[in-house]
Amino acid sequence: MRRCSLTITPCRTRLLLLLPIAVAAAAFSPTVHALRHHLPTGNATCLPRERDALLEFKRGITSDPLGVLASWQQGGQHDVDNDCCRWGGVRCNSITGHVLELRLPSKTYGTMLAGQISPSLLSLYHLEYLDLSWNNLTGHMPEFLGHLSNLRYLNLSGVPFSGKVPPQLGNLSKLHFLDISSPYLDTSGVGGGSLRSTDISWLTHLPLRHLKMRGVIISGAVDWARVVNMIPSLRVLDLSSCNLRNTNQSLPYLNLTNLEVLDLSENYMRHPIHSCWFWNLTRLKNLELRETHLYGQFPDALGRMTSLQVLNLLFRYDDGGIEPNNTYGRLEIMEANMTNLCNLESLNLRCRNIDTDITELFERLPQCSSNKLKELQLGFNKLTGMLPTCIGQWRSIRILDLSNNNLTGQLPPEIGRLNNLIELDLWSNNLNGVINHEHLAGLQSLKMTDLSDNSFKIVVDPEWLPPFRLQYGIFESCEMGPLFPAWLKSQVDILVLDISSAGIFDMLPNWFCTTFKKASMIRISKNGINGTLPRNLEDLTSLFELSLDSNQLTGQIPQFPRMLEFLDVSENSLSGPLPSNFGTHNLQHIIMFSNLISGHIPWSVCEQKNLYTLNLGNNSLEGEFPQCIETRNVIVLKVNNNMLSGKFPSFLKRCTDLRAMDLAWNQFSGQLPMWIGDFVDLEIVRLSHNMFSDSIPATITKLRSLSHLNLAYNNISGALPHHLSNLTGMKRLFDDGMVGLGLNMPVFTKGQERSYQIEGADMVSIDLSSNFFTGKIPEEITYLDAVVNLNLSRNYITGNILDKIGVMHSLESLDLSKNKLDGEIPSTLSNLTFLSYMDLSYNNLTGQVPSGEQLDTLYAQHPLMYDGNAGLCGLPLPHNCSDNGESSHDKQKINEDDSKAVSFYFGLSTGFMAGLWVVFCVILFKKSWRVAYFRLLDKVYGKIYVFAVVTWAHWED
């Protein structure tokens, strides 16, 4: 038999040796791949220890509104529910059964888990992904999280932790994603979170790619820029609202070569923008610098940021509103090299005080990005000039905001080429001209437009069908009439519509309630809308605000939409009673003044638990005001000029936030309540032309915010209140005046009734005229140096006019007429340089009228202002204080001399009579004196007789 032999070469030997290994590797490779990517190639269940840890975590949760943890149950030994890998939010390794991911984020408010994070999570050794964001987990951020050494992703954003950020997080040496953003910001939008960290050096130990710490206060970490520069792996960095004070730290070199998104918004950095360290980050795609107070000229390095897609430098007021002319936010971009920013998709420079011609600005923008630019926001600047026709080249633009500038001229037709435009905002410019089909035909993507506060005239064919379906259409002050715009019938997706002051003189169309069924706000104020309100107004089930004021509407008011919160149908001719559902539970602001509404105020108004404004003035309502038990949030109550009666509305006692109260021109009676002093925020009290009686409660001086008090034409008596200096709202230093109310109020001032929009200290007034007040004018009234109008006329006030009245420098109108004041007029009145009306007539004033240019001018304009005071004299009155023209000093001296002469002659006569009686008594009782007296008398008589006879005879001859 021939024996077979096999010769194996070294190469073949190697192949044979590698073959089993290759086969094993091929068989095992799916498992390795599954382990690496956690694919479910096996059926492993979770480990008991880790299951118990999750159940312990659940026990620390006190509230689970949506039942997110409902599947986390302790089952039997073979129960499917016992496998924690099948629980909601839990993901395990399919081979080993270890828990790898815990995803329990909250989606919306009201669905949050509440409680605390249990330390049992430490048993999840292999945990790589932990997301508990936006849950209501209280207390401090747990330090033990720093021992979950395999974590790659940690998201605790929106969790209301307090205290310090634990530096133990620096032990997570595998962490790529960290988000601990705080849910709290202060009212200014600048960092105000409860989480704080004075040392963030622990961040340098982490291989982070995403770092988000929005709202975490790190102002104590002065070297924050150097720290983040030592994390070269970073791609996204969000340090917005962190109370950072500057970005002009000097860095010797930049490690952040991979950074693509940098957000430093809402930090108060008031320094030149060119000094910032980040301009050399050439790979940046998104640079967020909104509300940072940076100013000055862009650096040349901006032109090298060729990857930049978003540049946001929006600035706002601290309270969230836009600040139109912010001096610290001024940016100079005319010298900036922006032409290389070919990838630019969004440029937001709102409210940066840019002062230039818009054509020049557009020329500075990168022309190469015309097919990429999607957002251009340049509102609230000082841009001038006309919109250039080149605006049509931005074919990819979606948001164009040029609001609140000084643009002039007409809207170029080329704007109709922007077929991707979603939002067009041209509000508050000086634009004019006609807008027609050519401007609108290509805007098929348009969803929002604001053309208000310009002088546009929209002229389209009545049969024209728009290519767009608006959601927000703001056309206030745009001429769209005289017919109601028929093209609006197609805008069935409208959410907000404002066509106020649009020159419409027509009835509301019959399709009004069907077309605008989705609308939440409709404003058609200040037009000539006539006819009646739609009877199916209730069908507007999504409507929150309806403003139809200042029109010509007639007829009765139909039932309101149930969701309505704000209703203004004032200054129309609506009549009849208020609707039966006047008290729908959502109505918060009811404004119906100046109509012809009659009947009683229905009790349904008392169902309004959140009623803030009730204005039913200038109607024909009667009866008593219903005593609302639930209503307690009223801020403005105006029922003036009706026929309402009864006592002071007692339900107001619970409305401690009341700021304006107008019950004037009704038939209310009784005494003002003592609890009126509880309204510490009350600014307007107008109760004139009623029948209130008794005295003013002393507690009225507790109204520290009061700036307008009118109790005229009542039956109030007693003395004027003391402690008036407590009314700080009537002092110049008071800076907490009314904001946002802006109520129109009639004020009797300068001898006539005028209408004022009372806004804070614009019209500080005290009118107590036509009552029965007695006593003196309290001296403390002179402390109210912000008072513009003071009227105490037609009362029974006595005493002198206060000499200190001259310190009330804001006075423009002073009326003290028809009282019982006496004494002289104080010369300090000439110090009131703003005084343009004064009436002191019909009092008991005496003495010379004080002189002064201001008072002389007043007399020339109001020559009756001193009438009825017989004791007044001197210029400018027609009679002098002396008939001989002597001065009052000379007259007084003459009067003193006359008095001395009268006294002398009276004494002389008295002495003569006394001496005569002495002589008579001596002659009567002493005989020798009596005989001598009669002898002397006879002798004198004889001589007189002889003299008379001789003289008579001589005359006869």
HELIX and SHEET records of a PDB file:
HELIX    1   1 PRO A   10  HIS A   37  1                                  28    
HELIX    2   2 PRO A   48  ARG A   59  1                                  12    
HELIX    3   3 VAL A   80  ASN A   82  5                                   3    
HELIX    4   4 CYS A   84  ARG A   86  5                                   3    
HELIX    5   5 PRO A  119  SER A  123  5                                   5    
HELIX    6   6 GLU A  143  HIS A  147  5                                   5    
HELIX    7   7 PRO A  167  ASN A  171  5                                   5    
HELIX    8   8 SER A  201  HIS A  205  5                                   5    
HELIX    9   9 TRP A  224  VAL A  228  1                                   5    
HELIX   10  10 ILE A  273  SER A  275  5                                   3    
HELIX   11  11 TRP A  277  ASN A  280  5                                   4    
HELIX   12  12 ASP A  300  ARG A  304  5                                   5    
HELIX   13  13 ILE A  358  ARG A  364  1                                   7    
HELIX   14  14 GLN A  367  SER A  369  5                                   3    
HELIX   15  15 THR A  389  GLN A  393  5                                   5    
HELIX   16  16 PRO A  413  ARG A  417  5                                   5    
HELIX   17  17 HIS A  437  LEU A  440  1                                   4    
HELIX   18  18 ALA A  486  SER A  490  5                                   5    
HELIX   19  19 PHE A  512  THR A  515  1                                   4    
HELIX   20  20 LEU A  537  ASP A  539  5                                   3    
HELIX   21  21 TRP A  603  GLU A  607  5                                   5    
HELIX   22  22 SER A  650  ARG A  654  5                                   5    
HELIX   23  23 MET A  674  ASP A  678  5                                   5    
HELIX   24  24 ALA A  698  LYS A  702  5                                   5    
HELIX   25  25 LEU A  724  ASN A  726  5                                   3    
HELIX   26  26 THR A  728  MET A  730  5                                   3    
HELIX   27  27 GLY A  760  MET A  763  5                                   4    
HELIX   28  28 GLU A  779  TYR A  783  5                                   5    
HELIX   29  29 ASP A  803  VAL A  807  5                                   5    
HELIX   30  30 SER A  827  ASN A  831  5                                   5    
HELIX   31  31 GLU A  853  GLN A  861  1                                   9    
HELIX   32  32 SER A  888  PHE A  925  1                                  38    
HELIX   33  33 LYS A  927  GLU A  956  1                                  30    
SHEET    1   A 3 ILE A  61  SER A  63  0                                        
SHEET    2   A 3 ALA A 114  GLY A 115 -1                                        
SHEET    3   A 3 ASN A 136  LEU A 137  1                                        
SHEET    1   B30 VAL A  90  CYS A  92  0                                        
SHEET    2   B30 VAL A  99  ARG A 103 -1                                        
SHEET    3   B30 TYR A 129  ASP A 131  1                                        
SHEET    4   B30 TYR A 153  ASN A 155  1                                        
SHEET    5   B30 PHE A 177  ASP A 179  1                                        
SHEET    6   B30 HIS A 210  LYS A 212  1                                        
SHEET    7   B30 VAL A 236  ASP A 238  1                                        
SHEET    8   B30 VAL A 261  ASP A 263  1                                        
SHEET    9   B30 ASN A 286  GLU A 288  1                                        
SHEET   10   B30 VAL A 310  ASN A 312  1                                        
SHEET   11   B30 SER A 346  ASN A 348  1                                        
SHEET   12   B30 GLU A 375  GLN A 377  1                                        
SHEET   13   B30 ILE A 399  ASP A 401  1                                        
SHEET   14   B30 GLU A 423  ASP A 425  1                                        
SHEET   15   B30 MET A 448  ASP A 450  1                                        
SHEET   16   B30 TYR A 472  ILE A 474  1                                        
SHEET   17   B30 VAL A 496  ASP A 498  1                                        
SHEET   18   B30 MET A 521  ARG A 523  1                                        
SHEET   19   B30 GLU A 545  SER A 547  1                                        
SHEET   20   B30 PHE A 566  ASP A 568  1                                        
SHEET   21   B30 HIS A 589  ILE A 591  1                                        
SHEET   22   B30 THR A 613  ASN A 615  1                                        
SHEET   23   B30 VAL A 636  LYS A 638  1                                        
SHEET   24   B30 ALA A 660  ASP A 662  1                                        
SHEET   25   B30 ILE A 684  ARG A 686  1                                        
SHEET   26   B30 HIS A 708  ASN A 710  1                                        
SHEET   27   B30 SER A 765  ASP A 767  1                                        
SHEET   28   B30 ASN A 789  ASN A 791  1                                        
SHEET   29   B30 SER A 813  ASP A 815  1                                        
SHEET   30   B30 TYR A 837  ASP A 839  1                                        
SHEET    1   C 2 GLY A 163  LYS A 164  0                                        
SHEET    2   C 2 LEU A 195  ARG A 196  1                                        
SHEET    1   D 2 GLY A 296  GLN A 297  0                                        
SHEET    2   D 2 LEU A 331  GLU A 332  1                                        
SHEET    1   E 4 THR A 384  MET A 386  0                                        
SHEET    2   E 4 ASN A 406  GLN A 410  1                                        
SHEET    3   E 4 ASN A 430  ILE A 435  1                                        
SHEET    4   E 4 SER A 455  ILE A 458  1                                        
SHEET    1   F14 ASN A 530  GLY A 531  0                                        
SHEET    2   F14 GLN A 552  GLY A 555  1                                        
SHEET    3   F14 SER A 573  GLY A 576  1                                        
SHEET    4   F14 LEU A 596  GLY A 599  1                                        
SHEET    5   F14 SER A 620  GLU A 624  1                                        
SHEET    6   F14 MET A 643  GLY A 646  1                                        
SHEET    7   F14 GLN A 667  GLN A 671  1                                        
SHEET    8   F14 MET A 691  ASP A 694  1                                        
SHEET    9   F14 ASN A 715  ALA A 719  1                                        
SHEET   10   F14 PHE A 772  GLY A 775  1                                        
SHEET   11   F14 TYR A 796  GLY A 799  1                                        
SHEET   12   F14 LYS A 820  GLY A 823  1                                        
SHEET   13   F14 ASN A 844  GLN A 848  1                                        
SHEET   14   F14 GLY A 871  CYS A 873  1                                        
SHEET    1   G 2 LEU A 743  THR A 749  0                                        
SHEET    2   G 2 GLN A 752  ILE A 758 -1                                        
END                                                                             
